[in-house]
Amino acid sequence: MGGLAATSVGVLVVDGGRHQCSATVVASHSRRVLATAAHCVWLDGAWRVDGALFIPGYAAGEEPLGRWAVDTAYVPPAWQEANSPIEDVAAPTDYAFVTLLPRDGVAPEQVLGAQGIRFTTPDTHPDTRLPVAALGYPATGIYDGQSLRGCDGQATVQPFDRPDRPSGQVLALSCDMTEGASGGPWLAGPDAAAGRGQVIGVVSGGDDTTLVSPRFDDTARTVYEAADSAALGPKQPTSRPSPSTPDPVVAQTAPRGGTR
């Protein structure tokens, strides 16, 4: 896939290089924010951002846009409270916003571009059909993680209601992408199938035929704004959280610089 997707979407290498996810640059004031899945950066009681890297436009071993170091990651508090293992992804809260470090004084978005981001979808009715394109780097089964893949079609809004997990809504799409696509963007908009649009969710999990995404909402917006505000630096209005003192009610924050 070419166009904006070829520069803004890439592989997110986490956990000291032991695991691979997908992520995308999203528009922000700081120009340093990625959207990905929460389980890519925090899983089974621990952060996975040690030495984490974003490799945009990765293709068959080629890294045309270089590597960008992860600064820190932000997840909703409910994700950590659920403490969901990988085989039981808590989909409504399985999203994260990751900040990247500038490279030679240049912010990632200045080089890579960015997808838009949206925290509302037109309707919450279970029968709603929403045209989307889901992108990622699937790496198991028939896939090898070496190229950006995608599915486009009509996503449906589905309730997520379990007694041991936060309730909410998820998006479901017929698609067979596998592990490695986690964190890849779900794009909406007239050009989504061509790889340009607004991110309304991220690949969380699924099975051989269906992908599931959390549905971005006002809670996702607060996590995104916490990440963006902190990445802008200390010269912020006092109403915004400081980079050194994130509000734990809004977002749980990984240690900065990928260190524990």
Kinemage of the C-alpha trace (Angstrom):
@kinemage 1
@onewidth
@group {chain A} dominant
@subgroup {mainchain}
@vectorlist {calphas} color= white
{ca met a 1} P 0.000 0.000 0.000
{ca gly a 2} L 1.384 3.401 -0.963
{ca gly a 3} L 0.514 7.000 -0.184
{ca leu a 4} L 0.243 8.225 3.382
{ca ala a 5} L -0.055 4.697 4.785
{ca ala a 6} L 3.411 3.889 3.420
{ca thr a 7} L 4.999 6.519 5.668
{ca ser a 8} L 2.671 6.868 8.662
{ca val a 9} L 2.088 3.162 9.427
{ca gly a 10} L 4.861 0.876 10.535
{ca val a 11} L 6.164 -1.855 12.782
{ca leu a 12} L 6.374 -1.217 16.524
{ca val a 13} L 9.140 -3.340 18.039
{ca val a 14} L 8.660 -3.817 21.787
{ca asp a 15} L 9.858 -5.856 24.749
{ca gly a 16} L 13.539 -5.685 23.851
{ca gly a 17} L 12.883 -6.792 20.287
{ca arg a 18} L 11.033 -9.964 21.300
{ca his a 19} L 7.641 -8.865 20.008
{ca gln a 20} L 6.293 -7.001 16.993
{ca cys a 21} L 3.117 -4.949 16.705
{ca ser a 22} L 1.830 -2.276 14.344
{ca ala a 23} L 1.251 1.440 14.927
{ca thr a 24} L 0.499 4.650 13.087
{ca val a 25} L 1.389 8.303 13.459
{ca val a 26} L -1.720 10.337 14.315
{ca ala a 27} L -2.102 14.091 14.008
{ca ser a 28} L -1.184 15.921 17.225
{ca his a 29} L 0.067 19.285 18.455
{ca ser a 30} L 3.375 17.735 19.509
{ca arg a 31} L 3.771 15.856 16.186
{ca arg a 32} L 5.123 12.920 18.180
{ca val a 33} L 2.130 10.619 18.863
{ca leu a 34} L 1.427 7.063 17.682
{ca ala a 35} L -1.755 5.050 18.124
{ca thr a 36} L -1.387 1.340 18.896
{ca ala a 37} L -2.904 -1.418 21.057
{ca ala a 38} L -2.493 -1.334 24.829
{ca his a 39} L -1.394 -4.978 24.920
{ca cys a 40} L 1.567 -4.030 22.730
{ca val a 41} L 3.034 -1.795 25.450
{ca trp a 42} L 1.607 -3.145 28.729
{ca leu a 43} L 0.772 -6.802 29.264
{ca asp a 44} L 0.623 -9.313 32.099
{ca gly a 45} L 1.499 -6.719 34.726
{ca ala a 46} L 4.507 -5.116 33.054
{ca trp a 47} L 5.496 -2.432 30.590
{ca arg a 48} L 7.048 -3.613 27.312
{ca val a 49} L 8.659 -0.370 26.145
{ca asp a 50} L 12.295 -1.106 26.996
{ca gly a 51} L 14.218 -0.229 23.857
{ca ala a 52} L 10.987 0.055 21.855
{ca leu a 53} L 11.276 1.346 18.284
{ca phe a 54} L 8.914 2.460 15.542
{ca ile a 55} L 9.932 1.518 11.981
{ca pro a 56} L 7.618 3.348 9.551
{ca gly a 57} L 7.212 2.049 6.025
{ca tyr a 58} L 8.951 -1.228 6.837
{ca ala a 59} L 8.965 -3.582 3.840
{ca ala a 60} L 10.814 -6.877 3.427
{ca gly a 61} L 13.703 -5.848 5.653
{ca glu a 62} L 13.966 -2.359 4.213
{ca glu a 63} L 13.651 0.627 6.552
{ca pro a 64} L 13.348 3.586 4.166
{ca leu a 65} L 12.414 6.072 6.879
{ca gly a 66} L 14.736 4.805 9.584
{ca arg a 67} L 13.979 3.982 13.186
{ca trp a 68} L 12.335 6.236 15.742
{ca ala a 69} L 12.876 5.619 19.465
{ca val a 70} L 9.871 5.403 21.773
{ca asp a 71} L 9.818 7.977 24.558
{ca thr a 72} L 6.918 6.636 26.624
{ca ala a 73} L 3.432 5.127 26.368
{ca tyr a 74} L 0.008 5.933 27.784
{ca val a 75} L -2.811 3.435 28.390
{ca pro a 76} L -6.247 3.820 29.998
{ca pro a 77} L -6.224 2.929 33.712
{ca ala a 78} L -8.986 0.382 33.071
{ca trp a 79} L -6.605 -1.619 30.851
{ca gln a 80} L -4.190 -2.157 33.725
{ca glu a 81} L -6.995 -2.814 36.184
{ca ala a 82} L -8.337 -5.588 33.940
{ca asn a 83} L -4.820 -7.106 33.762
{ca ser a 84} L -5.866 -9.019 30.671
{ca pro a 85} L -3.487 -11.644 29.270
{ca ile a 86} L -2.855 -11.815 25.534
{ca glu a 87} L -5.263 -14.707 25.000
{ca asp a 88} L -8.083 -12.699 26.594
{ca val a 89} L -7.753 -9.178 25.249
{ca ala a 90} L -9.985 -6.622 26.979
{ca ala a 91} L -11.000 -5.023 23.697
{ca pro a 92} L -12.866 -1.843 24.765
{ca thr a 93} L -9.763 -0.505 26.535
{ca asp a 94} L -7.095 -2.104 24.342
{ca tyr a 95} L -5.618 1.098 22.956
{ca ala a 96} L -2.523 3.135 23.733
{ca phe a 97} L -0.889 6.350 22.638
{ca val a 98} L 2.869 6.239 22.333
{ca thr a 99} L 5.177 9.237 22.072
{ca leu a 100} L 8.339 9.127 19.975
{ca leu a 101} L 11.548 11.039 20.504
{ca pro a 102} L 12.504 13.595 17.854
{ca arg a 103} L 15.416 12.688 15.607
{ca asp a 104} L 18.063 15.365 15.038
{ca gly a 105} L 15.574 17.891 16.373
{ca val a 106} L 12.872 16.893 13.878
{ca ala a 107} L 9.499 15.585 15.050
{ca pro a 108} L 8.229 12.328 13.500
{ca glu a 109} L 5.138 13.884 11.930
{ca gln a 110} L 7.286 16.382 10.034
{ca val a 111} L 8.925 13.499 8.178
{ca leu a 112} L 6.264 10.805 8.165
{ca gly a 113} L 3.002 12.699 7.920
{ca ala a 114} L 0.051 11.652 10.064
{ca gln a 115} L -3.374 10.118 9.819
{ca gly a 116} L -6.282 12.062 11.281
{ca ile a 117} L -7.926 10.855 14.466
{ca arg a 118} L -11.573 10.785 15.516
{ca phe a 119} L -13.151 9.963 18.862
{ca thr a 120} L -16.780 9.640 17.769
{ca thr a 121} L -18.509 7.502 15.161
{ca pro a 122} L -21.879 8.367 13.640
{ca asp a 123} L -24.052 5.922 15.565
{ca thr a 124} L -23.777 3.466 18.456
{ca his a 125} L -26.618 1.191 17.369
{ca pro a 126} L -25.524 -2.474 17.113
{ca asp a 127} L -26.742 -2.680 13.503
{ca thr a 128} L -24.637 0.283 12.385
{ca arg a 129} L -22.421 -0.409 9.373
{ca leu a 130} L -19.314 1.746 9.134
{ca pro a 131} L -16.966 1.662 6.113
{ca val a 132} L -13.415 1.157 7.394
{ca ala a 133} L -9.987 -0.065 6.383
{ca ala a 134} L -7.848 -1.952 8.911
{ca leu a 135} L -4.084 -1.978 8.335
{ca gly a 136} L -1.196 -3.807 9.971
{ca tyr a 137} L 1.759 -6.125 9.710
{ca pro a 138} L 0.390 -9.635 10.367
{ca ala a 139} L 3.210 -12.058 11.072
{ca thr a 140} L 1.742 -15.519 11.688
{ca gly a 141} L -0.193 -18.071 9.654
{ca ile a 142} L -0.048 -17.187 5.975
{ca tyr a 143} L 1.689 -13.891 6.767
{ca asp a 144} L 5.344 -13.167 7.506
{ca gly a 145} L 5.274 -9.648 8.995
{ca gln a 146} L 7.349 -8.272 6.148
{ca ser a 147} L 4.743 -6.086 4.463
{ca leu a 148} L 1.839 -3.807 5.261
{ca arg a 149} L -1.494 -5.538 4.694
{ca gly a 150} L -5.067 -4.392 4.944
{ca cys a 151} L -8.752 -5.247 4.854
{ca asp a 152} L -11.592 -2.936 3.983
{ca gly a 153} L -15.289 -3.435 4.430
{ca gln a 154} L -18.280 -2.678 6.631
{ca ala a 155} L -17.519 -2.730 10.354
{ca thr a 156} L -20.292 -3.346 12.835
{ca val a 157} L -20.690 -1.919 16.330
{ca gln a 158} L -20.971 -4.672 18.927
{ca pro a 159} L -21.508 -4.577 22.704
{ca phe a 160} L -18.767 -5.886 24.966
{ca asp a 161} L -20.291 -6.969 28.252
{ca arg a 162} L -18.525 -9.292 30.663
{ca pro a 163} L -18.818 -9.351 34.450
{ca asp a 164} L -15.034 -9.330 34.941
{ca arg a 165} L -14.187 -6.612 32.374
{ca pro a 166} L -15.209 -3.006 31.760
{ca ser a 167} L -18.253 -2.891 29.524
{ca gly a 168} L -18.214 -0.927 26.317
{ca gln a 169} L -18.473 -1.207 22.580
{ca val a 170} L -16.148 -2.669 19.992
{ca leu a 171} L -15.960 -2.631 16.222
{ca ala a 172} L -15.846 -5.903 14.280
{ca leu a 173} L -14.709 -6.434 10.684
{ca ser a 174} L -14.438 -9.508 8.475
{ca cys a 175} L -10.678 -9.905 8.054
{ca asp a 176} L -8.099 -12.661 8.487
{ca met a 177} L -5.044 -10.634 9.572
{ca thr a 178} L -3.134 -12.357 12.365
{ca glu a 179} L -0.779 -11.624 15.267
{ca gly a 180} L 1.564 -8.749 14.459
{ca ala a 181} L -1.252 -6.634 13.056
{ca ser a 182} L -2.149 -5.690 16.649
{ca gly a 183} L -2.143 -1.924 17.046
{ca gly a 184} L -2.628 -1.215 13.358
{ca pro a 185} L -5.072 1.574 12.540
{ca trp a 186} L -8.742 1.316 11.679
{ca leu a 187} L -9.307 4.146 9.211
{ca ala a 188} L -12.586 5.823 8.305
{ca gly a 189} L -13.254 8.376 5.598
{ca pro a 190} L -13.682 8.454 1.835
{ca asp a 191} L -10.021 7.666 1.172
{ca ala a 192} L -9.601 5.009 3.887
{ca ala a 193} L -9.248 2.126 1.425
{ca ala a 194} L -6.377 4.049 -0.207
{ca gly a 195} L -4.612 4.379 3.155
{ca arg a 196} L -5.588 7.907 4.188
{ca gly a 197} L -8.264 8.677 6.750
{ca gln a 198} L -9.131 9.176 10.386
{ca val a 199} L -8.110 6.605 12.986
{ca ile a 200} L -11.200 5.505 14.916
{ca gly a 201} L -9.686 2.430 16.559
{ca val a 202} L -6.820 -0.059 16.416
{ca val a 203} L -6.484 -3.797 15.842
{ca ser a 204} L -7.017 -5.461 19.211
{ca gly a 205} L -7.597 -9.126 18.441
{ca gly a 206} L -9.894 -11.549 16.697
{ca asp a 207} L -9.949 -14.970 15.083
{ca asp a 208} L -9.422 -16.468 11.625
{ca thr a 209} L -12.287 -14.488 10.139
{ca thr a 210} L -12.938 -11.405 12.277
{ca leu a 211} L -10.887 -8.520 13.654
{ca val a 212} L -11.980 -6.529 16.695
{ca ser a 213} L -11.114 -2.949 17.598
{ca pro a 214} L -11.874 -0.782 20.607
{ca arg a 215} L -14.178 2.073 19.675
{ca phe a 216} L -12.454 5.388 20.386
{ca asp a 217} L -14.536 7.563 22.724
{ca asp a 218} L -14.134 10.421 25.197
{ca thr a 219} L -11.962 8.261 27.450
{ca ala a 220} L -9.625 7.564 24.545
{ca arg a 221} L -9.519 11.296 23.885
{ca thr a 222} L -8.311 11.997 27.435
{ca val a 223} L -5.501 9.441 27.101
{ca tyr a 224} L -4.508 10.885 23.714
{ca glu a 225} L -4.527 14.451 25.072
{ca ala a 226} L -2.414 13.436 28.071
{ca ala a 227} L 0.185 11.935 25.742
{ca asp a 228} L 0.174 14.891 23.370
{ca ser a 229} L 0.308 17.488 26.143
{ca ala a 230} L 3.235 15.800 27.861
{ca ala a 231} L 5.131 15.467 24.572
{ca leu a 232} L 4.853 19.215 23.990
{ca gly a 233} L 7.103 19.864 26.972
{ca pro a 234} L 6.848 21.748 30.264
{ca lys a 235} L 5.657 25.089 28.838
{ca gln a 236} L 1.979 24.181 28.939
{ca pro a 237} L -1.121 25.797 30.470
{ca thr a 238} L -1.481 24.818 34.104
{ca ser a 239} L -4.733 22.986 33.348
{ca arg a 240} L -2.810 20.349 31.395
{ca pro a 241} L -0.800 17.548 33.050
{ca ser a 242} L 2.928 18.014 33.368
{ca pro a 243} L 5.192 15.491 31.595
{ca ser a 244} L 6.752 14.590 34.949
{ca thr a 245} L 3.460 14.295 36.872
{ca pro a 246} L 0.844 12.542 34.716
{ca asp a 247} L -2.619 12.253 36.216
{ca pro a 248} L -3.042 8.547 37.058
{ca val a 249} L -6.819 8.879 36.777
{ca val a 250} L -6.504 9.925 33.137
{ca ala a 251} L -3.775 7.601 31.916
{ca gln a 252} L -1.170 5.169 33.158
{ca thr a 253} L 2.231 6.165 31.853
{ca ala a 254} L 5.255 4.005 31.043
{ca pro a 255} L 8.659 5.074 32.353
{ca arg a 256} L 10.167 7.666 30.027
{ca gly a 257} L 12.875 6.713 27.603
{ca gly a 258} L 11.869 3.056 27.679
{ca thr a 259} L 13.460 2.371 31.055
{ca arg a 260} L 11.825 0.717 34.014
